[in-house]
Amino acid sequence: MRLVFGLVLIAGVALAGGAVYMARDYIAQYQDQLARERQATKDALANVKSVPTVGVIVTNRAMKYGEPLVKDDVRIVNWPEDAIPEGSFVDMAILFPEDANGERFVLRAVEKDEALMKVKVTKPGQAAGLVSQIEKGMRAFAISVDVSSGVSGFLRPGDSVDVYWTGSVSREFEGGGGEITRLIQTNIELIAVDQIAGSDVTGATIARTVTVAATPEQIAALAQAQNTGQLSLALVGVQDDTVATAVEVDQRKLLNLKESAPAPAPVAEKVCTVNTRRGGEIVKTQIPCTN
C-alpha cells in the first residue's frame, strides 16, 4: 500500500514538474514575441515622418444662416498644413479684430468642427443680408416664377439656372412670326428664393420670386424678356460644367412641320376681240382665240 502511494506521489510530482516546465517555456516564448513586436513598433514609429500642422479655427457647434459669430462659438485645432481649406481663418485677431465696428454673421450653414472660411461669414459689422452676397460688378434682379416655371419649388439659394424666354416675334423680323422659346441666359446664380437668402433650406417650397446675381447687361436682357414674354428656369446640375449653346424652338421645329408650297397664281382667261366701225362708233366683238 505504501509502495502504491509512493508511486502515485512520484508520478504527480513528475507531472507537476513537466507542467511547470511547459508553462515556463510558453511564457518565455510569449515574452520574446511581445518584445519583438514592441521593437518593430518602435522601428516603424521612428521611420514615420512627422506631418507639419497649422492651427485652424473651427466651429464649436452647428450654426445656421444669419446667426451672430462670437468667440465662444469657435476654437483652434491643429490641421495638416497641406490640407487646409482655401480661405480658412488661422488667426483669431483676423477673425475678431479689435477695431471691428460690429459682429460677424454666418452666411452659410456650418457643421460642428468645420473649418471656418471667409465665404461663410460676413465682414465685421456687415449684416447677413442680400447685399453681402453680391460680388463686385454684379447686381441683384428678381424674376417672377410659379410651380411650372420655377422647377416645382426645388430651387435653393446658391443653385445655378438657365433662363428660357417664350413669346411671339413680329413677322417684320427675319425668322419671325409665331411663338418661339429661346435660351437667353446660362448658369445664372440664385442668391435668394422669396425672402430666403441662406442655403440651409430643407424641403421644396413653391416660390413666387427668385433673385439672381447678374451683370447689368444680363439684367437688361432679363428685364426686357420678362416684360415681353414668359420666363422659365432650368436647374443646372452641381457637376455640370458644359457650356450651353444657342437654343431656339418654334412650332414648326417642335412638330417637325414643313412650310406648304404657295398656291399657284390664278391665270386670267384670254379674251380675243375684233373692232368693227359702224359709222362713227367702234364696236368690239368677241371672237374665238387662235394661235
Phi and psi in degrees as GROMACS dihedral restraints (atoms count N, CA, C in turn):
[ dihedral_restraints ]
;  ai    aj    ak    al  type     phi  dphi    fc
    3     4     5     6     1   -64.7    20    10
    4     5     6     7     1   -32.4    20    10
    6     7     8     9     1   -66.1    20    10
    7     8     9    10     1   -42.7    20    10
    9    10    11    12     1   -63.7    20    10
   10    11    12    13     1   -42.7    20    10
   12    13    14    15     1   -62.9    20    10
   13    14    15    16     1   -39.0    20    10
   15    16    17    18     1   -66.1    20    10
   16    17    18    19     1   -40.4    20    10
   18    19    20    21     1   -64.1    20    10
   19    20    21    22     1   -42.2    20    10
   21    22    23    24     1   -63.1    20    10
   22    23    24    25     1   -40.9    20    10
   24    25    26    27     1   -63.5    20    10
   25    26    27    28     1   -44.4    20    10
   27    28    29    30     1   -63.1    20    10
   28    29    30    31     1   -41.1    20    10
   30    31    32    33     1   -64.7    20    10
   31    32    33    34     1   -40.3    20    10
   33    34    35    36     1   -64.0    20    10
   34    35    36    37     1   -42.6    20    10
   36    37    38    39     1   -63.6    20    10
   37    38    39    40     1   -38.6    20    10
   39    40    41    42     1   -65.3    20    10
   40    41    42    43     1   -45.6    20    10
   42    43    44    45     1   -63.3    20    10
   43    44    45    46     1   -42.0    20    10
   45    46    47    48     1   -62.5    20    10
   46    47    48    49     1   -42.4    20    10
   48    49    50    51     1   -63.1    20    10
   49    50    51    52     1   -41.0    20    10
   51    52    53    54     1   -62.7    20    10
   52    53    54    55     1   -41.3    20    10
   54    55    56    57     1   -63.9    20    10
   55    56    57    58     1   -41.3    20    10
   57    58    59    60     1   -63.5    20    10
   58    59    60    61     1   -42.2    20    10
   60    61    62    63     1   -62.0    20    10
   61    62    63    64     1   -45.0    20    10
   63    64    65    66     1   -65.6    20    10
   64    65    66    67     1   -40.1    20    10
   66    67    68    69     1   -64.1    20    10
   67    68    69    70     1   -41.4    20    10
   69    70    71    72     1   -64.7    20    10
   70    71    72    73     1   -37.3    20    10
   72    73    74    75     1   -67.8    20    10
   73    74    75    76     1   -39.9    20    10
   75    76    77    78     1   -65.4    20    10
   76    77    78    79     1   -43.1    20    10
   78    79    80    81     1   -63.3    20    10
   79    80    81    82     1   -38.7    20    10
   81    82    83    84     1   -64.7    20    10
   82    83    84    85     1   -43.3    20    10
   84    85    86    87     1   -63.3    20    10
   85    86    87    88     1   -41.3    20    10
   87    88    89    90     1   -64.4    20    10
   88    89    90    91     1   -43.9    20    10
   90    91    92    93     1   -64.0    20    10
   91    92    93    94     1   -37.4    20    10
   93    94    95    96     1   -66.0    20    10
   94    95    96    97     1   -43.8    20    10
   96    97    98    99     1   -63.1    20    10
   97    98    99   100     1   -41.5    20    10
   99   100   101   102     1   -63.5    20    10
  100   101   102   103     1   -39.6    20    10
  102   103   104   105     1   -65.0    20    10
  103   104   105   106     1   -40.2    20    10
  105   106   107   108     1   -64.4    20    10
  106   107   108   109     1   -41.1    20    10
  108   109   110   111     1   -65.8    20    10
  109   110   111   112     1   -40.2    20    10
  111   112   113   114     1   -63.3    20    10
  112   113   114   115     1   -40.3    20    10
  114   115   116   117     1   -66.8    20    10
  115   116   117   118     1   -39.1    20    10
  117   118   119   120     1   -64.3    20    10
  118   119   120   121     1   -39.1    20    10
  120   121   122   123     1   -64.1    20    10
  121   122   123   124     1   -41.9    20    10
  123   124   125   126     1   -63.2    20    10
  124   125   126   127     1   -40.0    20    10
  126   127   128   129     1   -65.6    20    10
  127   128   129   130     1   -40.3    20    10
  129   130   131   132     1   -66.0    20    10
  130   131   132   133     1   -41.3    20    10
  132   133   134   135     1   -66.6    20    10
  133   134   135   136     1   -33.2    20    10
  135   136   137   138     1   -68.4    20    10
  136   137   138   139     1   -29.3    20    10
  138   139   140   141     1   -86.0    20    10
  139   140   141   142     1   -13.0    20    10
  141   142   143   144     1   -78.1    20    10
  142   143   144   145     1   129.1    20    10
  144   145   146   147     1   -83.3    20    10
  145   146   147   148     1   138.8    20    10
  147   148   149   150     1   -71.9    20    10
  148   149   150   151     1   139.0    20    10
  150   151   152   153     1   -91.4    20    10
  151   152   153   154     1   123.1    20    10
  153   154   155   156     1   -67.3    20    10
  154   155   156   157     1   139.0    20    10
  156   157   158   159     1  -124.5    20    10
  157   158   159   160     1   160.0    20    10
  159   160   161   162     1  -133.5    20    10
  160   161   162   163     1   141.7    20    10
  162   163   164   165     1   -71.6    20    10
  163   164   165   166     1   122.4    20    10
  165   166   167   168     1  -118.9    20    10
  166   167   168   169     1   140.8    20    10
  168   169   170   171     1   -83.4    20    10
  169   170   171   172     1   125.1    20    10
  171   172   173   174     1  -124.2    20    10
  172   173   174   175     1   166.0    20    10
  174   175   176   177     1   -87.1    20    10
  175   176   177   178     1   146.8    20    10
  177   178   179   180     1   -84.5    20    10
  178   179   180   181     1   -14.9    20    10
  180   181   182   183     1  -152.6    20    10
  181   182   183   184     1   165.8    20    10
  183   184   185   186     1   -72.0    20    10
  184   185   186   187     1   136.7    20    10
  186   187   188   189     1  -129.8    20    10
  187   188   189   190     1   147.0    20    10
  189   190   191   192     1  -108.4    20    10
  190   191   192   193     1   169.1    20    10
  192   193   194   195     1   -58.6    20    10
  193   194   195   196     1   134.5    20    10
  195   196   197   198     1    91.7    20    10
  196   197   198   199     1    -9.7    20    10
  198   199   200   201     1   -73.6    20    10
  199   200   201   202     1   140.3    20    10
  201   202   203   204     1   -71.5    20    10
  202   203   204   205     1   145.7    20    10
  204   205   206   207     1  -105.4    20    10
  205   206   207   208     1   122.4    20    10
  207   208   209   210     1  -122.8    20    10
  208   209   210   211     1   170.3    20    10
  210   211   212   213     1   -63.3    20    10
  211   212   213   214     1   -30.7    20    10
  213   214   215   216     1   -69.8    20    10
  214   215   216   217     1   -12.6    20    10
  216   217   218   219     1   -87.3    20    10
  217   218   219   220     1    -5.9    20    10
  219   220   221   222     1  -134.1    20    10
  220   221   222   223     1   164.2    20    10
  222   223   224   225     1  -154.3    20    10
  223   224   225   226     1   169.5    20    10
  225   226   227   228     1  -105.8    20    10
  226   227   228   229     1   131.6    20    10
  228   229   230   231     1  -127.8    20    10
  229   230   231   232     1   154.6    20    10
  231   232   233   234     1   -76.3    20    10
  232   233   234   235     1   131.8    20    10
  234   235   236   237     1  -128.8    20    10
  235   236   237   238     1   137.3    20    10
  237   238   239   240     1   -53.2    20    10
  238   239   240   241     1   132.1    20    10
  240   241   242   243     1   -59.9    20    10
  241   242   243   244     1   -35.7    20    10
  243   244   245   246     1   -89.9    20    10
  244   245   246   247     1    10.1    20    10
  246   247   248   249     1  -129.8    20    10
  247   248   249   250     1    21.5    20    10
  249   250   251   252     1   -78.4    20    10
  250   251   252   253     1   126.8    20    10
  252   253   254   255     1   -59.7    20    10
  253   254   255   256     1   142.2    20    10
  255   256   257   258     1   -64.8    20    10
  256   257   258   259     1   134.8    20    10
  258   259   260   261     1    86.3    20    10
  259   260   261   262     1     9.6    20    10
  261   262   263   264     1   -74.7    20    10
  262   263   264   265     1   149.8    20    10
  264   265   266   267     1   -84.5    20    10
  265   266   267   268     1   132.9    20    10
  267   268   269   270     1  -122.8    20    10
  268   269   270   271     1     1.4    20    10
  270   271   272   273     1  -138.5    20    10
  271   272   273   274     1   123.9    20    10
  273   274   275   276     1   -63.3    20    10
  274   275   276   277     1   -31.2    20    10
  276   277   278   279     1   -67.1    20    10
  277   278   279   280     1   -26.6    20    10
  279   280   281   282     1   -82.2    20    10
  280   281   282   283     1   -38.6    20    10
  282   283   284   285     1   -69.5    20    10
  283   284   285   286     1   -40.5    20    10
  285   286   287   288     1  -124.3    20    10
  286   287   288   289     1    76.0    20    10
  288   289   290   291     1   -67.1    20    10
  289   290   291   292     1   149.0    20    10
  291   292   293   294     1   -67.6    20    10
  292   293   294   295     1   -31.0    20    10
  294   295   296   297     1   -93.4    20    10
  295   296   297   298     1    21.0    20    10
  297   298   299   300     1   -66.5    20    10
  298   299   300   301     1   143.9    20    10
  300   301   302   303     1   -92.1    20    10
  301   302   303   304     1     4.3    20    10
  303   304   305   306     1   171.5    20    10
  304   305   306   307     1  -173.5    20    10
  306   307   308   309     1   -83.3    20    10
  307   308   309   310     1   162.4    20    10
  309   310   311   312     1   -92.5    20    10
  310   311   312   313     1   154.6    20    10
  312   313   314   315     1  -129.0    20    10
  313   314   315   316     1   151.8    20    10
  315   316   317   318     1   -78.7    20    10
  316   317   318   319     1   129.4    20    10
  318   319   320   321     1   -96.8    20    10
  319   320   321   322     1   -26.8    20    10
  321   322   323   324     1  -135.3    20    10
  322   323   324   325     1   149.4    20    10
  324   325   326   327     1   -63.0    20    10
  325   326   327   328     1   134.6    20    10
  327   328   329   330     1  -126.7    20    10
  328   329   330   331     1   147.8    20    10
  330   331   332   333     1   -96.8    20    10
  331   332   333   334     1   166.3    20    10
  333   334   335   336     1   -61.4    20    10
  334   335   336   337     1   137.5    20    10
  336   337   338   339     1    68.1    20    10
  337   338   339   340     1    18.3    20    10
  339   340   341   342     1   -88.3    20    10
  340   341   342   343     1   139.3    20    10
  342   343   344   345     1   -62.2    20    10
  343   344   345   346     1   133.1    20    10
  345   346   347   348     1   -87.4    20    10
  346   347   348   349     1   122.6    20    10
  348   349   350   351     1  -115.9    20    10
  349   350   351   352     1   160.5    20    10
  351   352   353   354     1   -63.1    20    10
  352   353   354   355     1   -32.7    20    10
  354   355   356   357     1   -73.3    20    10
  355   356   357   358     1    -9.6    20    10
  357   358   359   360     1  -101.8    20    10
  358   359   360   361     1    -2.3    20    10
  360   361   362   363     1  -136.2    20    10
  361   362   363   364     1   157.2    20    10
  363   364   365   366     1   -81.3    20    10
  364   365   366   367     1   171.9    20    10
  366   367   368   369     1   -74.5    20    10
  367   368   369   370     1   158.2    20    10
  369   370   371   372     1   -56.9    20    10
  370   371   372   373     1   128.2    20    10
  372   373   374   375     1    84.7    20    10
  373   374   375   376     1    -3.3    20    10
  375   376   377   378     1   -95.8    20    10
  376   377   378   379     1   130.8    20    10
  378   379   380   381     1   -73.5    20    10
  379   380   381   382     1   157.1    20    10
  381   382   383   384     1   -86.2    20    10
  382   383   384   385     1    55.3    20    10
  384   385   386   387     1  -102.2    20    10
  385   386   387   388     1  -171.7    20    10
  387   388   389   390     1   -67.4    20    10
  388   389   390   391     1   -33.0    20    10
  390   391   392   393     1   -60.6    20    10
  391   392   393   394     1   -34.4    20    10
  393   394   395   396     1   -71.3    20    10
  394   395   396   397     1   -12.8    20    10
  396   397   398   399     1  -103.0    20    10
  397   398   399   400     1    -0.7    20    10
  399   400   401   402     1   -92.9    20    10
  400   401   402   403     1   121.3    20    10
  402   403   404   405     1   -75.4    20    10
  403   404   405   406     1   164.3    20    10
  405   406   407   408     1   -62.4    20    10
  406   407   408   409     1   134.1    20    10
  408   409   410   411     1    87.1    20    10
  409   410   411   412     1    -5.4    20    10
  411   412   413   414     1  -105.4    20    10
  412   413   414   415     1   162.1    20    10
  414   415   416   417     1  -134.3    20    10
  415   416   417   418     1   159.2    20    10
  417   418   419   420     1   -99.6    20    10
  418   419   420   421     1   137.8    20    10
  420   421   422   423     1  -141.3    20    10
  421   422   423   424     1   134.2    20    10
  423   424   425   426     1   -95.9    20    10
  424   425   426   427     1   137.3    20    10
  426   427   428   429     1  -120.7    20    10
  427   428   429   430     1   129.3    20    10
  429   430   431   432     1   -77.1    20    10
  430   431   432   433     1   132.2    20    10
  432   433   434   435     1  -137.0    20    10
  433   434   435   436     1   168.2    20    10
  435   436   437   438     1  -140.9    20    10
  436   437   438   439     1  -167.2    20    10
  438   439   440   441     1   -64.3    20    10
  439   440   441   442     1   -29.8    20    10
  441   442   443   444     1   -86.3    20    10
  442   443   444   445     1   -39.9    20    10
  444   445   446   447     1   -88.0    20    10
  445   446   447   448     1   -13.3    20    10
  447   448   449   450     1  -105.9    20    10
  448   449   450   451     1    30.7    20    10
  450   451   452   453     1    56.0    20    10
  451   452   453   454     1    44.2    20    10
  453   454   455   456     1    55.2    20    10
  454   455   456   457     1    28.9    20    10
  456   457   458   459     1    82.9    20    10
  457   458   459   460     1    12.0    20    10
  459   460   461   462     1   -94.5    20    10
  460   461   462   463     1    13.7    20    10
  462   463   464   465     1   -82.7    20    10
  463   464   465   466     1   140.4    20    10
  465   466   467   468     1  -135.5    20    10
  466   467   468   469     1   152.6    20    10
  468   469   470   471     1   -56.8    20    10
  469   470   471   472     1   136.1    20    10
  471   472   473   474     1   100.5    20    10
  472   473   474   475     1   -15.5    20    10
  474   475   476   477     1   -73.0    20    10
  475   476   477   478     1   161.8    20    10
  477   478   479   480     1  -117.3    20    10
  478   479   480   481     1   143.0    20    10
  480   481   482   483     1  -135.2    20    10
  481   482   483   484     1   155.1    20    10
  483   484   485   486     1   -99.0    20    10
  484   485   486   487     1   142.6    20    10
  486   487   488   489     1  -111.2    20    10
  487   488   489   490     1   125.5    20    10
  489   490   491   492     1  -112.1    20    10
  490   491   492   493     1   142.0    20    10
  492   493   494   495     1  -113.7    20    10
  493   494   495   496     1   133.4    20    10
  495   496   497   498     1  -122.6    20    10
  496   497   498   499     1   125.2    20    10
  498   499   500   501     1  -172.4    20    10
  499   500   501   502     1  -178.1    20    10
  501   502   503   504     1   -99.1    20    10
  502   503   504   505     1   142.8    20    10
  504   505   506   507     1  -114.4    20    10
  505   506   507   508     1   133.0    20    10
  507   508   509   510     1   -63.8    20    10
  508   509   510   511     1   148.0    20    10
  510   511   512   513     1   -70.2    20    10
  511   512   513   514     1   -14.6    20    10
  513   514   515   516     1   -72.9    20    10
  514   515   516   517     1   -14.0    20    10
  516   517   518   519     1   -93.9    20    10
  517   518   519   520     1   152.3    20    10
  519   520   521   522     1   -63.4    20    10
  520   521   522   523     1   128.5    20    10
  522   523   524   525     1    78.9    20    10
  523   524   525   526     1     3.9    20    10
  525   526   527   528     1   -78.7    20    10
  526   527   528   529     1   179.5    20    10
  528   529   530   531     1   101.2    20    10
  529   530   531   532     1   114.6    20    10
  531   532   533   534     1    92.1    20    10
  532   533   534   535     1   179.4    20    10
  534   535   536   537     1   -97.5    20    10
  535   536   537   538     1   138.5    20    10
  537   538   539   540     1  -131.7    20    10
  538   539   540   541     1   162.0    20    10
  540   541   542   543     1  -123.5    20    10
  541   542   543   544     1   128.8    20    10
  543   544   545   546     1  -136.1    20    10
  544   545   546   547     1   140.2    20    10
  546   547   548   549     1   -77.2    20    10
  547   548   549   550     1   118.9    20    10
  549   550   551   552     1  -110.4    20    10
  550   551   552   553     1   -24.7    20    10
  552   553   554   555     1  -144.6    20    10
  553   554   555   556     1   144.6    20    10
  555   556   557   558     1  -125.3    20    10
  556   557   558   559     1   147.1    20    10
  558   559   560   561     1    51.6    20    10
  559   560   561   562     1    50.6    20    10
  561   562   563   564     1   -87.1    20    10
  562   563   564   565     1   130.6    20    10
  564   565   566   567     1   -85.0    20    10
  565   566   567   568     1   134.1    20    10
  567   568   569   570     1   -87.2    20    10
  568   569   570   571     1   130.3    20    10
  570   571   572   573     1  -112.1    20    10
  571   572   573   574     1    -9.8    20    10
  573   574   575   576     1  -159.9    20    10
  574   575   576   577     1   148.4    20    10
  576   577   578   579     1  -124.2    20    10
  577   578   579   580     1   115.6    20    10
  579   580   581   582     1    55.4    20    10
  580   581   582   583     1  -123.8    20    10
  582   583   584   585     1  -102.5    20    10
  583   584   585   586     1    18.1    20    10
  585   586   587   588     1  -101.9    20    10
  586   587   588   589     1   118.3    20    10
  588   589   590   591     1  -109.1    20    10
  589   590   591   592     1    -9.1    20    10
  591   592   593   594     1   -85.1    20    10
  592   593   594   595     1   152.9    20    10
  594   595   596   597     1   -86.8    20    10
  595   596   597   598     1    -6.0    20    10
  597   598   599   600     1   -88.3    20    10
  598   599   600   601     1    66.5    20    10
  600   601   602   603     1  -107.2    20    10
  601   602   603   604     1   130.8    20    10
  603   604   605   606     1  -110.7    20    10
  604   605   606   607     1   138.0    20    10
  606   607   608   609     1    79.5    20    10
  607   608   609   610     1   172.8    20    10
  609   610   611   612     1   -93.1    20    10
  610   611   612   613     1   135.5    20    10
  612   613   614   615     1  -126.9    20    10
  613   614   615   616     1   135.0    20    10
  615   616   617   618     1   -80.3    20    10
  616   617   618   619     1   105.6    20    10
  618   619   620   621     1   -86.5    20    10
  619   620   621   622     1   151.8    20    10
  621   622   623   624     1   -99.7    20    10
  622   623   624   625     1   -29.8    20    10
  624   625   626   627     1  -142.4    20    10
  625   626   627   628     1   149.2    20    10
  627   628   629   630     1  -125.1    20    10
  628   629   630   631     1   146.4    20    10
  630   631   632   633     1  -111.4    20    10
  631   632   633   634     1   129.2    20    10
  633   634   635   636     1  -114.4    20    10
  634   635   636   637     1   155.7    20    10
  636   637   638   639     1  -103.0    20    10
  637   638   639   640     1   121.7    20    10
  639   640   641   642     1  -149.1    20    10
  640   641   642   643     1   166.2    20    10
  642   643   644   645     1   -76.6    20    10
  643   644   645   646     1   161.6    20    10
  645   646   647   648     1   -56.5    20    10
  646   647   648   649     1   -36.4    20    10
  648   649   650   651     1   -65.6    20    10
  649   650   651   652     1   -42.2    20    10
  651   652   653   654     1   -65.0    20    10
  652   653   654   655     1   -37.9    20    10
  654   655   656   657     1   -66.5    20    10
  655   656   657   658     1   -38.8    20    10
  657   658   659   660     1   -60.8    20    10
  658   659   660   661     1   -41.8    20    10
  660   661   662   663     1   -66.5    20    10
  661   662   663   664     1   -40.8    20    10
  663   664   665   666     1   -66.5    20    10
  664   665   666   667     1   -39.4    20    10
  666   667   668   669     1   -64.7    20    10
  667   668   669   670     1   -44.2    20    10
  669   670   671   672     1   -63.2    20    10
  670   671   672   673     1   -42.2    20    10
  672   673   674   675     1   -66.2    20    10
  673   674   675   676     1   -39.0    20    10
  675   676   677   678     1   -68.7    20    10
  676   677   678   679     1   -30.1    20    10
  678   679   680   681     1   -84.5    20    10
  679   680   681   682     1   -16.0    20    10
  681   682   683   684     1  -114.1    20    10
  682   683   684   685     1    -2.3    20    10
  684   685   686   687     1  -167.5    20    10
  685   686   687   688     1  -156.5    20    10
  687   688   689   690     1  -115.4    20    10
  688   689   690   691     1   134.5    20    10
  690   691   692   693     1  -100.7    20    10
  691   692   693   694     1   139.0    20    10
  693   694   695   696     1  -128.2    20    10
  694   695   696   697     1   145.4    20    10
  696   697   698   699     1  -110.3    20    10
  697   698   699   700     1   141.8    20    10
  699   700   701   702     1  -122.0    20    10
  700   701   702   703     1   123.5    20    10
  702   703   704   705     1   -73.3    20    10
  703   704   705   706     1   131.8    20    10
  705   706   707   708     1   -94.9    20    10
  706   707   708   709     1   134.4    20    10
  708   709   710   711     1   -65.1    20    10
  709   710   711   712     1   155.7    20    10
  711   712   713   714     1   -62.4    20    10
  712   713   714   715     1   -40.9    20    10
  714   715   716   717     1   -98.0    20    10
  715   716   717   718     1    13.4    20    10
  717   718   719   720     1   -85.4    20    10
  718   719   720   721     1   112.0    20    10
  720   721   722   723     1  -113.5    20    10
  721   722   723   724     1    17.4    20    10
  723   724   725   726     1   -75.9    20    10
  724   725   726   727     1   152.5    20    10
  726   727   728   729     1  -102.3    20    10
  727   728   729   730     1   116.8    20    10
  729   730   731   732     1   -70.7    20    10
  730   731   732   733     1   136.5    20    10
  732   733   734   735     1   -93.5    20    10
  733   734   735   736     1   178.4    20    10
  735   736   737   738     1   -63.2    20    10
  736   737   738   739     1   129.2    20    10
  738   739   740   741     1  -127.9    20    10
  739   740   741   742     1   129.3    20    10
  741   742   743   744     1  -148.0    20    10
  742   743   744   745     1   130.2    20    10
  744   745   746   747     1  -133.4    20    10
  745   746   747   748     1   131.1    20    10
  747   748   749   750     1  -120.4    20    10
  748   749   750   751     1  -176.1    20    10
  750   751   752   753     1   -64.6    20    10
  751   752   753   754     1   -37.8    20    10
  753   754   755   756     1   -63.6    20    10
  754   755   756   757     1   -42.2    20    10
  756   757   758   759     1   -73.3    20    10
  757   758   759   760     1   -36.2    20    10
  759   760   761   762     1   -64.6    20    10
  760   761   762   763     1   -44.6    20    10
  762   763   764   765     1   -98.4    20    10
  763   764   765   766     1     4.1    20    10
  765   766   767   768     1    56.7    20    10
  766   767   768   769     1    47.2    20    10
  768   769   770   771     1   -92.4    20    10
  769   770   771   772     1   145.4    20    10
  771   772   773   774     1  -110.7    20    10
  772   773   774   775     1   145.7    20    10
  774   775   776   777     1   -68.7    20    10
  775   776   777   778     1   132.8    20    10
  777   778   779   780     1   -74.0    20    10
  778   779   780   781     1   150.5    20    10
  780   781   782   783     1   -69.3    20    10
  781   782   783   784     1   141.6    20    10
  783   784   785   786     1   -63.3    20    10
  784   785   786   787     1   145.1    20    10
  786   787   788   789     1   -66.8    20    10
  787   788   789   790     1   141.0    20    10
  789   790   791   792     1   -64.1    20    10
  790   791   792   793     1   142.0    20    10
  792   793   794   795     1   -68.2    20    10
  793   794   795   796     1   138.8    20    10
  795   796   797   798     1   -63.3    20    10
  796   797   798   799     1   137.5    20    10
  798   799   800   801     1   -94.8    20    10
  799   800   801   802     1   124.2    20    10
  801   802   803   804     1   -70.0    20    10
  802   803   804   805     1   136.8    20    10
  804   805   806   807     1   -69.4    20    10
  805   806   807   808     1   133.3    20    10
  807   808   809   810     1   -78.4    20    10
  808   809   810   811     1   130.2    20    10
  810   811   812   813     1  -118.7    20    10
  811   812   813   814     1   127.0    20    10
  813   814   815   816     1  -108.9    20    10
  814   815   816   817     1   137.1    20    10
  816   817   818   819     1  -134.8    20    10
  817   818   819   820     1   162.6    20    10
  819   820   821   822     1  -131.3    20    10
  820   821   822   823     1   138.3    20    10
  822   823   824   825     1   -93.7    20    10
  823   824   825   826     1   130.7    20    10
  825   826   827   828     1  -124.5    20    10
  826   827   828   829     1   129.0    20    10
  828   829   830   831     1   -88.9    20    10
  829   830   831   832     1   126.2    20    10
  831   832   833   834     1  -121.6    20    10
  832   833   834   835     1    94.3    20    10
  834   835   836   837     1    69.9    20    10
  835   836   837   838     1  -123.9    20    10
  837   838   839   840     1   -94.7    20    10
  838   839   840   841     1    10.5    20    10
  840   841   842   843     1  -116.9    20    10
  841   842   843   844     1   140.9    20    10
  843   844   845   846     1  -105.1    20    10
  844   845   846   847     1   123.1    20    10
  846   847   848   849     1  -110.5    20    10
  847   848   849   850     1   129.1    20    10
  849   850   851   852     1   -90.7    20    10
  850   851   852   853     1   128.2    20    10
  852   853   854   855     1  -121.0    20    10
  853   854   855   856     1   126.7    20    10
  855   856   857   858     1   -75.5    20    10
  856   857   858   859     1   136.2    20    10
  858   859   860   861     1  -133.3    20    10
  859   860   861   862     1   161.2    20    10
  861   862   863   864     1   -62.7    20    10
  862   863   864   865     1   140.5    20    10
  864   865   866   867     1   -83.9    20    10
  865   866   867   868     1   136.6    20    10
  867   868   869   870     1  -127.9    20    10
  868   869   870   871     1   155.4    20    10
